Amino acid sequence: MKIFNRKIKREHIKEFEANLIKLLGEDIPNLERASQILNIYSYGFSKEPQAIIIVRSSSEDNYPEIKKNHNNSFKLTGISVWNCKTKHYQPIKLKYQNDVLTQIEIENPEYFHKTFDLNQIQKSAIKLEHLKMENPDQKIAEKALKTLTKEQLKLLELDYAFEIELDEKLFYTILDMEDGNYVAVDQKGKIYRLNHDHEERVKLIANKPTDFFEIYNGQKSELEKIMYE
């Protein structure tokens, strides 16, 4: 029987990630929550470099939290795993995106769980090499807001911009009201308030970006009445 030669399974990857979270909790506290909302959807293997590639997925409800609190991408070194064949701890390279494990670089990745004891992990000098993450929704929002000054743009939350589709129209968030509602712009530069609990979920509040700054000066409290009109 070839049962002992089976390739790595999703359960092995989840077990390894859970052990990493326990080990790295004090160093990178965001990992646990990110793993709860970004599930392992599928996985595969690459040849250059030799690695396990992990694909993640999440519900649309979690997307705002991911964009706001888990917008980190980095390579991680300083982790070693017990090699059952050589009988010593071997350093491995890991890659994270949105604070979740997406790549384990190691030789013979299909049999990672056979070569290594996934429960025996050590950390030494943890080093994070941060990677730049492109946000295509942010680019669209910035283009729609091109008439604004740099000072005005700084008063918006464009780093966390994401696309929302309502009534078959696309909007790009520019302010999170932190109650599930948003201020957003469309591709023509018109500004809307989006209120998921309101009978009129989408309402135009400014025909152009500069008009919006006649009612907004950087304090979200200035917009509370507008959000519920």
N, C-alpha and C positions, 0 to 999 in steps of 0.2 A: 504494500500500500504506500501511496505517496502523500499521505495525510500530513506527515511531518515536514514536507517541502512546500506547503502552501504559502502563497505570497501574503504579504502584510494585508490586514483588513482595517476597515474604518475603526473598529473597536480598539485596535492597537494604537492608532494615531490619537484617538480621544484619550486613551490612558496616558500616553506620553505627554500630551498637552496638559492634562490635569496635573501631572507630576511637576511639569515646568511651572505651572501657575503657583503651586504650593511653594516651590523653591524661590521663585522670583517675586512673590507677593509684596515684599517690603521694598524691593527695588523698582518694580513697575506695577503699581497697584491697579491700573486700568485693565489688566489682562483678564481677570476673572469675569467682570461684567461683560466685556467684549465677547468672550467665548460663549456667554449665555444667549446673546442676541444675534451672533453670527455663527450659524451652524455649519458643520462640515457637509457640503452638498455632494462633492465627489472628490476623487484624487487620482493622480496618475504619476508617471515617471518621466524624467528628462535624462538625456544623455550628456548634454553639455550645459551646465555641469551635471554630473550624476546626482540626482536628487528626487525626493518625493515632492510633488506639487499638489497643494491642497486648495480646492475651490470652495469658497464659503457662500452662504446665502442667508437672507434675513427677510422678515416680513416688511412691507412698506411702512407699517406703524413705527418700526424701530429706526427708520432711515434718518429722521431728524436727530435722534440721539447719537447715532453713529457719526453723522457729519459734524456734530458739535463737540462730542466728548471723545471720539475715537478716530481722530483725523491724523493718526501717526503711522508712518511707514519707516522701518529701519532693519538693518542687518544686525544680528546679535552674536557676539563671540564671548567666550568665557564659560561655556557649558561643556562638560565632559560626561560621557556615558560609559558604563562598564562594558568592555568588550569581552564577551564570554570565551572567545577563542584565544586572545592574547593575554587574558587575565590582568588587564590594567584599564584605567580610565582613559578614553580617547576623546580629544576635543572634536566638536562638530560645529558646523556653521548653520545658523538659523535665520530665516527671514520672516518678518511680520508686516502685515498690512492692515490698517484699521485696528491695531492692537491685537490681532489674532495671527496664529501661526499659519503661514502659507507655503513655506519651503523648508525642507530638511535636507541639507547638502551632505551626502555621505556615499561612499562606495557601495555598490550592490544594494541599491535602495529598496528593491522588491522584497528583500529578506532582512530588512533593518531589525525586525523583532526577533530574528533568529540569531543574528550576530551579536546583538546588544541586549542587556538586561534593562528594560525600559523603566524599571522601578529603582535603579541605582544611578542617580544623576547627581553630579557635583557642580558647584559654581566656584569660580575663582574671581579674577578681576573682570567683572561684567563690563563690556564695552558696546555701546550703541552707535552705529553709523546711520544717522538719520538720512532718509531718502526723500527727495522732493516729490510730492504727490500733486498731480495736475487735477484740477476740478473743472471739467468742461462747462458745467452749469454756471460757475463763477464767471467764466469768460463771456458767456452769453449775457449775463446780468450786467457786467461791466460795459459791454458794447452798447447795451440799451441805455446806460446811464452816462454816456460819454460827455454829455453837456455839463456834468457836475465838476466842481473843483476838487482838488486832492483833499482839501480840508473837509468838504462835504462827504466824500467817499469814505473817509475815515470814521464818520459817525454811523456808518452802516455795517452790517455783519456779512460782508461778501465772502469771507473765507469759508463760511458755512452755508453758502447758497446751494439750493437744490431745487429741482424741477417738480412742480405740482401740476397735475392735470385736473381741471374742474370744468364741467359743462363743455367738454371737448375743446378747451383752450388751455394753453400752456403758460404757467407763471413761474417766476424765479424769485425765491425768497430773498429779501434784503434785510428784514428785521424779524427776529423771533420774539413774540410777545410773552413767551414762557408760560402760556396757558393753553397751548395747542393751536393758537391762532398766529397769523403771520401778516406782515406787510410784504407785498411782492410786486415785481415789475413784469410787464410782458415785453416781447421783442421790439415793440414800437416805442417803448419808454413810458407807457402809461402806468401809473401806480394804483394798486388796489389793496383793499383790506380783505383778508381771507378769514372768515369766521365759520368754523365747522359746525357750530351749534345754532347759528342764526338762520332764519328762514331765507334770507338773501345771503348766501354764503360768499358770493363775490360782489364787491361794490367798488366802483371807481372813486378814488379820492383825489387824484391829481392827473391832469391831462399830459403833463410833462414833468421830468425829474426836478427841474428848478422850482416848479409850483409846489412840490411836496415840501420843500424846505421853507415855505412860508408858514407851514403848520407844524414843522418838526425842527427842533434845535438841538437834538441829541438826547433828550429825555423822553423815554418811552411813555412816561405818565401823561405826556402831552397828547398822546394818541388814544388814550383809554376810551374817551367818549366816542370817538370816531369808530373804534373797533366794534361798538355795539349798536350803532345807529342803524 
